[in-house]
């Protein structure tokens, strides 16, 4: 079976948009152990993640951006009721 270019795949399958725990930590400027701890919480905290196996976890870049957008605070604007 031939390999496909990322741009030929459906949006949800473009692996170029998948980030490792270390990449997410670097982007958020936190320690990777924080990202792993968020994942281990019950219920899980932090951005949505994709567990491919017990040892392989990835984060979709779009999910990470959505998660950040949900946490954005704009001073002077009323926050949504939880």
Backbone as a printed PyTorch tensor [residue, N CA C, xyz], in Angstrom:
tensor([[[  0.8570,  -1.1850,   0.0000],
         [  0.0000,   0.0000,   0.0000],
         [  0.8980,   1.2420,   0.0000]],

        [[  0.6630,   2.1890,  -0.8910],
         [  1.5150,   3.3720,  -0.9650],
         [  1.2790,   4.3060,   0.2210]],

        [[  2.3330,   5.0050,   0.6070],
         [  2.1980,   6.0110,   1.6550],
         [  1.5180,   7.2350,   1.0730]],

        [[  0.7280,   7.8890,   1.8760],
         [  0.0150,   9.0850,   1.4420],
         [  0.7060,  10.3160,   1.9850]],

        [[  0.6290,  11.3940,   1.2420],
         [  1.1060,  12.6690,   1.7500],
         [  0.0930,  13.1850,   2.7670]],

        [[  0.5700,  13.9070,   3.7830],
         [ -0.3160,  14.4070,   4.8450],
         [ -1.4590,  15.2330,   4.2810]],

        [[ -1.1830,  16.0490,   3.2560],
         [ -2.2430,  16.9090,   2.7090],
         [ -3.3130,  16.1210,   1.9560]],

        [[ -3.0350,  14.8570,   1.6130],
         [ -4.0130,  14.0240,   0.9210],
         [ -4.9630,  13.3120,   1.8840]],

        [[ -4.6240,  13.3060,   3.1570],
         [ -5.4270,  12.6030,   4.1450],
         [ -6.5590,  13.4920,   4.6440]],

        [[ -7.6470,  12.8840,   5.1360],
         [ -8.7060,  13.6870,   5.7590],
         [ -8.1040,  14.4990,   6.9120]],

        [[ -8.6760,  15.6430,   7.2070],
         [ -8.1370,  16.5460,   8.2140],
         [ -7.8120,  15.8330,   9.5170]],

        [[ -8.6790,  14.9730,   9.9980],
         [ -8.4460,  14.2850,  11.2620],
         [ -7.2950,  13.3060,  11.2330]],

        [[ -6.8030,  12.9600,  10.0500],
         [ -5.7250,  11.9810,   9.9450],
         [ -4.3960,  12.5950,   9.5190]],

        [[ -4.2990,  13.8840,   9.5210],
         [ -3.0460,  14.5260,   9.1520],
         [ -2.1040,  14.4900,  10.3460]],

        [[ -1.1870,  13.5220,  10.3220],
         [ -0.3080,  13.3310,  11.4730],
         [  0.6200,  14.5060,  11.7210]],

        [[  0.7750,  15.3830,  10.7470],
         [  1.6280,  16.5480,  10.9750],
         [  1.0190,  17.4720,  12.0240]],

        [[ -0.2630,  17.3200,  12.3180],
         [ -0.9020,  18.1520,  13.3360],
         [ -0.8680,  17.4910,  14.7110]],

        [[ -0.2170,  16.3210,  14.8190],
         [ -0.1200,  15.6280,  16.1020],
         [  1.1440,  16.0440,  16.8330]],

        [[  0.9860,  16.3240,  18.1190],
         [  2.0920,  16.7820,  18.9580],
         [  2.3610,  15.7670,  20.0550]],

        [[  3.6300,  15.6520,  20.4490],
         [  3.9920,  14.7910,  21.5710],
         [  3.7550,  15.5400,  22.8820]],

        [[  3.8320,  14.8080,  23.9790],
         [  3.7140,  15.4170,  25.3010],
         [  4.7730,  16.5000,  25.4820]],

        [[  5.9940,  16.2160,  25.0510],
         [  7.0810,  17.1750,  25.2000],
         [  6.8480,  18.4310,  24.3630]],

        [[  6.3030,  18.2700,  23.1630],
         [  6.0120,  19.4310,  22.3170],
         [  4.9080,  20.2840,  22.9330]],

        [[  3.8700,  19.6400,  23.4750],
         [  2.7870,  20.3900,  24.1350],
         [  3.3470,  21.1470,  25.3320]],

        [[  4.1660,  20.4790,  26.1200],
         [  4.7600,  21.1300,  27.2940],
         [  5.5880,  22.3410,  26.8810]],

        [[  6.3850,  22.1950,  25.8330],
         [  7.2170,  23.3010,  25.3560],
         [  6.3350,  24.4720,  24.8960]],

        [[  5.2540,  24.1660,  24.1510],
         [  4.3530,  25.2220,  23.6810],
         [  3.6690,  25.9440,  24.8330]],

        [[  3.2980,  25.1880,  25.8730],
         [  2.5930,  25.7740,  27.0170],
         [  3.5520,  26.3280,  28.0690]],

        [[  4.8550,  26.0820,  27.8550],
         [  5.8840,  26.5280,  28.7960],
         [  5.6750,  25.9630,  30.1890]],

        [[  5.3970,  24.6560,  30.2090],
         [  5.2800,  23.9150,  31.4590],
         [  6.1860,  22.6830,  31.3440]],

        [[  6.4200,  22.0350,  32.4580],
         [  7.2190,  20.8220,  32.4540],
         [  6.3970,  19.6630,  31.8790]],

        [[  7.0170,  18.7610,  31.1200],
         [  6.2770,  17.6060,  30.5870],
         [  5.5780,  16.7890,  31.6790]],

        [[  6.1430,  16.7790,  32.8900],
         [  5.4980,  16.0370,  33.9770],
         [  4.1330,  16.6280,  34.3160]],

        [[  3.9610,  17.9350,  34.1230],
         [  2.6500,  18.5630,  34.3560],
         [  1.6290,  18.0420,  33.3530]],

        [[  2.0220,  17.9570,  32.0930],
         [  1.1110,  17.4670,  31.0500],
         [  0.7430,  16.0050,  31.3420]],

        [[  1.7310,  15.1970,  31.7450],
         [  1.4450,  13.7920,  32.0790],
         [  0.5260,  13.6940,  33.2960]],

        [[  0.7370,  14.5660,  34.2850],
         [ -0.1040,  14.5480,  35.4880],
         [ -1.5420,  14.9220,  35.1440]],

        [[ -1.7310,  15.9210,  34.2750],
         [ -3.0840,  16.3000,  33.8630],
         [ -3.7980,  15.1010,  33.2560]],

        [[ -3.0620,  14.3450,  32.4450],
         [ -3.6310,  13.1800,  31.7590],
         [ -4.0160,  12.0870,  32.7470]],

        [[ -3.2430,  11.9420,  33.8290],
         [ -3.4600,  10.8690,  34.8020],
         [ -4.5720,  11.1890,  35.7980]],

        [[ -4.9530,  12.4480,  35.9080],
         [ -6.0290,  12.8370,  36.8360],
         [ -7.3190,  12.1150,  36.4780]],

        [[ -8.1750,  11.9120,  37.4620],
         [ -9.4870,  11.3140,  37.2340],
         [-10.5360,  12.2720,  37.7280]],

        [[-11.3310,  12.8730,  36.8560],
         [-11.2910,  12.7400,  35.4100],
         [-10.0660,  13.4600,  34.8480]],

        [[ -9.6480,  13.0870,  33.6340],
         [ -8.4670,  13.7200,  33.0350],
         [ -8.6390,  15.2320,  32.9230]],

        [[ -7.5510,  15.9470,  33.1160],
         [ -7.5100,  17.4000,  32.9900],
         [ -6.6820,  17.7310,  31.7520]],

        [[ -6.5090,  19.0000,  31.4830],
         [ -5.6560,  19.4080,  30.3840],
         [ -6.3190,  19.2240,  29.0340]],

        [[ -5.5350,  19.4030,  27.9780],
         [ -6.0880,  19.3160,  26.6280],
         [ -6.4520,  17.8870,  26.2500]],

        [[ -7.3980,  17.7100,  25.3200],
         [ -7.7470,  16.3720,  24.8500],
         [ -6.5080,  15.6740,  24.2770]],

        [[ -6.4460,  14.3550,  24.4450],
         [ -5.2990,  13.6040,  23.9550],
         [ -5.7450,  12.3360,  23.2600]],

        [[ -4.8260,  11.7590,  22.5040],
         [ -5.0820,  10.5240,  21.7600],
         [ -4.0890,   9.4870,  22.2580]],

        [[ -4.5790,   8.4310,  22.8980],
         [ -3.7080,   7.3750,  23.4040],
         [ -3.6260,   6.2760,  22.3450]],

        [[ -2.4540,   6.1530,  21.7200],
         [ -2.2420,   5.1280,  20.7090],
         [ -1.8390,   3.7990,  21.3310]],

        [[ -1.2030,   3.8460,  22.4930],
         [ -0.8230,   2.6490,  23.2370],
         [ -0.5550,   3.0830,  24.6720]],

        [[ -0.1440,   2.1550,  25.5150],
         [  0.1530,   2.5170,  26.9050],
         [  1.2530,   3.5680,  27.0040]],

        [[  2.1620,   3.5780,  26.0300],
         [  3.3200,   4.4690,  26.1010],
         [  3.3140,   5.5900,  25.0690]],

        [[  2.3730,   5.5660,  24.1400],
         [  2.3680,   6.5730,  23.0650],
         [  1.0820,   7.3980,  23.1390]],

        [[  1.2710,   8.6910,  23.4010],
         [  0.1530,   9.6250,  23.5080],
         [  0.4650,  10.8260,  22.6270]],

        [[ -0.5310,  11.2690,  21.8800],
         [ -0.3670,  12.4620,  21.0410],
         [ -1.5110,  13.4240,  21.3140]],

        [[ -1.2740,  14.6600,  20.9170],
         [ -2.2530,  15.7310,  21.0560],
         [ -2.4590,  16.3500,  19.6910]],

        [[ -3.7070,  16.5650,  19.3010],
         [ -4.0100,  17.2210,  18.0370],
         [ -3.8430,  18.7330,  18.2330]],

        [[ -3.1120,  19.3640,  17.3190],
         [ -2.8480,  20.7980,  17.4390],
         [ -4.1410,  21.6170,  17.4850]],

        [[ -5.1450,  21.2300,  16.7180],
         [ -6.4230,  21.9380,  16.7370],
         [ -7.1320,  21.8110,  18.0750]],

        [[ -7.0800,  20.6030,  18.6630],
         [ -7.6720,  20.3990,  19.9890],
         [ -6.9610,  21.2500,  21.0360]],

        [[ -5.6360,  21.3320,  20.9210],
         [ -4.8730,  22.1330,  21.8720],
         [ -5.2770,  23.6050,  21.7610]],

        [[ -5.4180,  24.1110,  20.5400],
         [ -5.8210,  25.5100,  20.3550],
         [ -7.2270,  25.7440,  20.8990]],

        [[ -8.1510,  24.8190,  20.6420],
         [ -9.5130,  24.9500,  21.1750],
         [ -9.4940,  24.9840,  22.7020]],

        [[ -8.6920,  24.1080,  23.3040],
         [ -8.5830,  24.0370,  24.7630],
         [ -8.0660,  25.3600,  25.3180]],

        [[ -7.0570,  25.9220,  24.6580],
         [ -6.5230,  27.2130,  25.0970],
         [ -7.5660,  28.3220,  24.9440]],

        [[ -8.2910,  28.3150,  23.8230],
         [ -9.3150,  29.3340,  23.5870],
         [-10.3980,  29.2930,  24.6620]],

        [[-10.7560,  28.0970,  25.1270],
         [-11.7790,  27.9570,  26.1710],
         [-11.3240,  28.5650,  27.4940]],

        [[-10.0310,  28.6550,  27.7110],
         [ -9.4880,  29.1630,  28.9620],
         [ -9.0990,  30.6320,  28.9050]],

        [[ -9.2780,  31.2310,  27.7730],
         [ -8.8880,  32.6340,  27.5850],
         [ -9.7880,  33.5500,  28.4170]],

        [[ -9.1750,  34.4720,  29.1160],
         [ -9.8940,  35.4550,  29.9200],
         [ -9.6310,  36.8270,  29.3360]],

        [[-10.6930,  37.5340,  29.0470],
         [-10.5710,  38.8960,  28.5320],
         [-11.0460,  39.8310,  29.6430]],

        [[-10.1350,  40.6330,  30.2030],
         [-10.5130,  41.5300,  31.2970],
         [-11.6900,  42.4250,  30.9100]],

        [[-12.6080,  42.5870,  31.8480],
         [-13.7590,  43.4400,  31.6270],
         [-14.9350,  42.7350,  30.9740]],

        [[-14.7290,  41.5170,  30.5000],
         [-15.8190,  40.7620,  29.8760],
         [-16.3290,  39.7170,  30.8560]],

        [[-17.6370,  39.6180,  30.9520],
         [-18.2280,  38.6260,  31.8670],
         [-17.8860,  37.2280,  31.3840]],

        [[-17.5600,  36.3650,  32.3390],
         [-17.2600,  34.9800,  32.0300],
         [-18.5670,  34.1880,  31.9350]],

        [[-18.5580,  33.1410,  31.1050],
         [-19.7270,  32.2760,  30.9960],
         [-19.9410,  31.5340,  32.3200]],

        [[-21.1940,  31.3160,  32.6550],
         [-21.5090,  30.5310,  33.8590],
         [-21.1010,  29.0900,  33.6090]],

        [[-20.5050,  28.4900,  34.6340],
         [-20.0300,  27.1010,  34.4990],
         [-21.1390,  26.1010,  34.5730]]])
